[in-house]
Structures are given as structure tokens and as C-alpha cells.
Amino acid sequence: MKKKKLLALLLVVQIIIVNVLGLFPNFVERFYSNGLFPLLSKGSRVVFGWTGISIGDIIYFIAIILCLRWLWIKRKTWRKQYKDNLLTMAAAFSIFYFLFNFLWALNYRRVPLHEKMGMGKDYELTELVAFTKRLIVKTNAMHAQIEKNDSLKVVNPYTVEEIYAKSINGYQNLAKPFPYFAFEHESIKSSLMSTPLSYMGFGGYLNPFTNEAQVNCNLPKYNLPTTACHEMSHQIGYASESEANFIGYMASIYNDDPYFKYSGYSFALKYCMNNIAKKDEKLAKSLAPLISRGVLANFKESEKFSEEYDSFVEDIFEFVYDKFLKANSQKDGLKTYSKFVGLLVNYYSDKEL
């Protein structure tokens, strides 16, 4: 009982400490994100990355079963032993909360990437439109390089495992101009929960306890390279979804393989078009004819995939994940994903695509 009370009390202390650390991002950046975390993350990838099996998924399965088993055993004790049961739950969550933050989640409190790279994140609609037109030209060119018929969608010829293996090349190239994006000891795996993830509306996730990049292997294959690179960015400590989208895009276009480049450019183009449509739908429609029919066919492929797995389950998990992001210093919640467009516009304000 004493241990349970102590762990429950420590949960409150931990929450206070984590929120206080959020006030000192430079401290977190120096001592955790660039100090302790790289050692923890590399160690985890070495330990769990040798097998293609998702160890983290298995751990989650076991944890869920144990939780359900405990609830079943305790189902008749809540009237008389509710205090003890609540203490048990608080103590267990205290351990979970400590491991979650210690092994990865303190990265939510690090210095924002746009500050680290010395660029802004805000933009005007005119700037977004100008950038999107440049991006359309680049995406069309990459499509033409791969597929000679401009009406046909790009079909990635690689196996899922080959895509994972090739993903590291983009980070190796990206690390030359940006050393803080260096990546070693890949641990990218197809999630055992890929079908549930499809219904939940997720392309993948990082397991914070094993540092495995869990990818939804059901996704349209043309988009899979950027999704894998996105999850890899979480592995090296970039928790923000907008930053992970930006880094995933960069690692894709820095890859030597044209299918990765196409995946990155088309990924960015889709986000830019969606952002324009939110501000001015007619303007977005006026830009659509500029996009190659083959690129639009790939976008249609993604839409068909989303429609196939559309269900109320996605709405529930989007609501929960939105609250989770907001509780972890991402005030825009799920909208954070599309915020990476601001990083793109500002990064390319004085650069060629």
C-alpha cells in the first residue's frame, strides 16, 4: 500500500516537473534531446532493431491483455476496495508516465525546429500559392521521370521491406548539410496492427518504449517512403508532427531513388493543395488542372484507401489523439500535421526545389 501511495504521489510530481521543463526548451534541447536521448534511442534500436517483428506491438498486446485480466479479476471489488484499486491504477500509470517521458516524450518540450533552422513558420496565401505552383512543376517532372505516360499513376516497384531498407539513404544524404538529422541503426517495421491503424486513420506510429518505427504497410505504396521517413524522424527525437512531416519530406527528396523523391514531392503537394482549399476552394480548383493526370491518379488512390477504411473508429481515435497532442505542447492538435506547410514555404523562400 505504501509503495502504491508513493508511486501515485510521484505521478503528480512528474507532471509538475514535465510541465516546468516545458518552460526551458533550451535546457531540454541540450541535456535531453542532444544529450541523454540519442544514447537511449540508439540503444533501443540496436536491441530491438535486429528482428523484423514488431516487439513493441507484442508488448502492447501483452499489456492490454494483462489490463483486461486485472479488470476482470477486480470486477467485484470496486464497492469495498475502490480506493486500493484506484491507487493501483495510479501507481501503474505513474510508471508508464515516467517511462514514456524518460525514453522519448520529453522531446515534445525541445526547441522548435524552425528556430533551430533559423526560419519562420508563418506565410501569406500568395506565398503558398507561388510555392505550390513551383511544387506542381517539380512533382510533374518527377512523375514524368518515372512514368512516361502522364495519365498513369506511379506504381512503386519495391517490396515494403525494400522501401524500409532504402529509407536510410535519404537520412545519410540529409545529414551532410544538416548533421542534427543524422540517423543510425534503422529499426523500421510493418506494424502488426496495420489494419486497425488503417481504420484509425494512422499511417504509422513510433513506439516510445522500444524506439521502433511502426509503419502501416497497408498504405498506397507510392506514399510509403515518406511515411517511413516521417516515423524515422520521431526516432531521432522530433516529436512534433509538423516537424516530422517536414523532416520526412526532406529525407525523401534527399534520397537517391526517384520513387522516394516522387513520394516526398507528391506528399508535400497534397498538403499544400489542401491548405489552399481551406482558405480559398475556388483557387485550389483553378490550380488542379496544372497537376499531371498521373499525379492526380495517385491522389485518387489515397482517397480510395481512406474511403475503404472510413468508419466511426477513425473519428473516435482522431478525437483522442487530438487531445493527446494538445496535452503534449502541440496546441493545434491534429491540425499540427498541416502546419508543416509553413515550414516548407519559409524554407524554400530563397531556395530552389
N, C-alpha and C positions, 0 to 999 in steps of 0.2 A: 504493500500500500504506500509506504514512504517513497519508494522508487517511482511509482506512478505519479504521485503528487509532485515530486521533484521534476520529472520529465514534463508534466503538464505546465508547471511554473516556468520551466526553461523555454517552452514554446512561446510564451508571452515575451520573455527576454529576447529570444531570437527575432521575433517580429519587429521589436523595437530597434534592435541592432541593425537589421537589414534595411529598415527604412531610414535610419540615421546614416548608414553608408551611402544611401542614395543621394545624400546631400553633398557627398565628397567624391564625385566621379573620377577626379584625377588620382585620388588615393586608390580607388578600386582598379583603375586602369593600370597603375604602376605595380601595385603589390599583388593584385589578384589576377587580372586579365593577362598581364605580361610577366607575372611572377609565378604564383602557385599554379594557376590553371593550366598553362602549357604542359607542366610536368604531369598533372593529373590526367589530362586529356590524352597525351601521347601514351602514357602508361596503360590507360583503359583500352586504347585502340590496339596496342600490342597484345594485351591479354585476351581481348575478345575478337580481334580482327582476323585471327588466323583461320576461322571457320566461316563458311557462307551461311550458317544457320543463325537466325536472329536470337541471340541469347537473351537480349532484353525483352523480346516478346514472350519468350518462355518464362522469364522471371515475372512478367506481368500476369501471365496466365495463372501461375502458381499463387501469386499474391491475391488475385481475385478469388480463387478457389478457397484459400485459407480464410479470407474475409467473410465469404458466404458461409463457410463452415462455422466460423465463430458466431456469426449472427444466428445461425440455426440452433447452435448449442445454447445460446443465451436468450432464445426467443421467449422463454417462460420466466425469466428472472428480472425483467425490467421494472416490475412494480416494487419489489423488495430490494433489488440491488442496482437500481438505476445510477446511483452515484458512483459505485465501483465500475460499472460498465462505461459510463461517460469518461471516467478517469483513464480507463484502459484505452479508449479511443483517442483521447487527447494525448496520452503518452506515445501511442503508436504514430500519431500524426506529427508529434514533436520530432521523432526520429526521422520520419520521412522528410519533413521540412528542412531539417539540418542537412541531410544528405543531398537533397535537391539543390539547395543554395551553395553548399560547400563544393559539390562536384561540378556545378555548371551555372546555376541561375543567378549568381552574383554578377554575371556578365550583363544582366539587364541594367545594372547600375553604372556601367562604364561610360567613358567619354563618347558622345555620339560620333558616328563615322564622318559626318560632314564637317565637324570641327577638326577631326583628326586629319582629314584630307584638305582642309583649308578652303572649303567651298560652301556656297549657300544651299538652301533646300527649297526656297520659295520661287515661284515663277508666275508669269502672266500667261494668259491664254494664247496671246500672239506668239510668245516664245515657244510654248508647247506645240502649237501648230507648225511653226517653222521647223522645229526639231523633228516632228513626226513626218513631215514631207521628206526630210533627209533620210529618215529611218526607212520610209517606204522604198526609196530608191535602193538603199543598201540591202534590204530584205529581198526585194525583187531580183537584185543582182545575184545574191546567194542562191536563190531558188533556181535561177537560170544556169548557174554553175553546176548544180546538181541534176536538175531535171530539164531536159531540152524542150519538152512540151510544156508551155506556160499554163496550160489548163489542168495539168495533173498535179496532185498533191505530192509532196516529198514523202517517200517511204524509207525510213531508216533501215539499212540492211543488217545492222548488228544485232546480236543477241543482247538480252538485258545484261548478262554478265560482262559482255564485251564493252558495253556502254559504261558500266561501273569502272572497268579497268582503264578505259581511255580518259576518264574524268580527271585523273591526277595530272595529265599533261597540261591542261589549262591552268591549273594552280602553279605548276612548275614555271610556266611562262609568265604568269601574272606576278609571281614573287620577285622577278627580276626588277621591274620598276617599282613594285610595292612589296618590300620584304615582310611587312606585317600580315600579308596574305599567304605566307609560306605554309605548306601542308606536307606532312609526313605520315607514313603508316596508315594507308587508307583502310577504312572499315565501313564499307557501303554494302547494304544488304537489302534484298527484297523482303518487305515485311510479311510475316505470316498472317497478318491481319489486313492484307491488301484489299480484299473485297469489302470488309467492314469500313476501311478507310475511304473506299470509293463512295459508299453510301453516306459517310460522314462529310464528304466534300473535301478531304485532305489528300494532298499529293505525296505526303510523307511526314515524318517527324524525326526529331533527334531524341534518342533515349538518353536522358541526362545521367543515368546511373551507370551505363556501360559505354557511353560516347559512341554508340553505333548510329550511323545514318540509315534510318529505316525508310525505304522508298516504296511507294505504291506502284507495283510493277504492272498494274492494270492500265495505267495511263497510256494515252496515244504515244507511240514510240518516238515520234518526231520531237515531242516535248520532254521526253525523259532525261536527256542530257542536262538541261538546265535545272530540272527538278533535283537531280542527283547533286549537281554543283551547289544548289541552294542549301540542301541539307548538310553538305560538307562545310559550308561557311559557318553553320551552327557549331560544328565540331571544333572549329578553331576559335570559338568564343564570341561570335557575333550573334547576339540573341535577338535583336530587333528584326522583325520580319521584313521591313522595308530595306534594311541594310543587307539582310540575307538575299533578298531578291536582286539587289544591285550587285553584290559580290558574285552570286550565282550567274548572273548575266555576264559579268566581266570574265569569269573563269571559262564561260562557254565560248565567248568570241576570241579569247586568247588561245583557245585550243587550236592545234594544227589541223584538226579534222573539220572539213566543211560541214558535216552534218551537225556538229556541235555549234559551229558559228551560226548556221541557219536556225538552230533551236534557240540560241540566245537572242538573235535579232528579231525573230518572229514573236518570241515571248515578250520582248520589250514593246514591239509594235502593237500587240494586242492590248497591253496595259495602257499605252498612250491613246489609242483609239477609244478605249472605254472611258478614260478620263475626259477626253474631249466631248464624248457623247453625254456625259453627266452635266457638262457646262452648256453645251450647245449641240443638240442632237442633229439639227439640220447641217451644221458644219461638219460633223463626223460623217454623215451620209454623203456629203459632197467630196470627201477625201477617199471614200471607199473605192470608187472606180479607178483610182490611181494604183491600187494594190493588185498585183498579179492574181489571176484567177486560181492559180495553183496554191498560192499562199492562202487565199480565201477558203480554198478547199480544205486546207489543214485546220483553219479556224473552225470550219464547219464540223470537222472531225472531232475537235474538242467539245463543241457544243453538243454533238450527238452523244458523246461519252457522258457529259453532265446530265443530259436528259435521261439517259438509260438508267443512271443510278439516283435520279432525283427522288427524294422521299422526305417525310416529316422528320426522319432521323437527322438529316443534314441540318434542318432548322434548329433542332434541339442542341446539337453539338456546336453549331455556329454561335448560338446564344451563350453557351457555357464558355467556349473558347474566347469569345469577345470579352467576357467578364474576366477571364484569366489574364488576358493580355493587358487589360486596363489595370488589374491589380499588380502587374509587374512592369510598371513605368512606361507602358505603351498606351497613352491616354486615348488614342484614336481607335483602339481595339482592332477589329478586323480590317478597318479602313487603312491600317498601317501598311498592309501589303501594297496598296496602290500608291503610297507615299514615295515609293522608290522612284517614281516618275520624276519627282522634283530633283532627286539626286542625279538622274540621267541628264535632265535639261541643263542643270548647273555644271555638271562635269564636262559636257560637250559644248559649252558656250564658246569656248575658244579652241576646240579640238575637232579634228576630222573623225568621222565614224570609221 
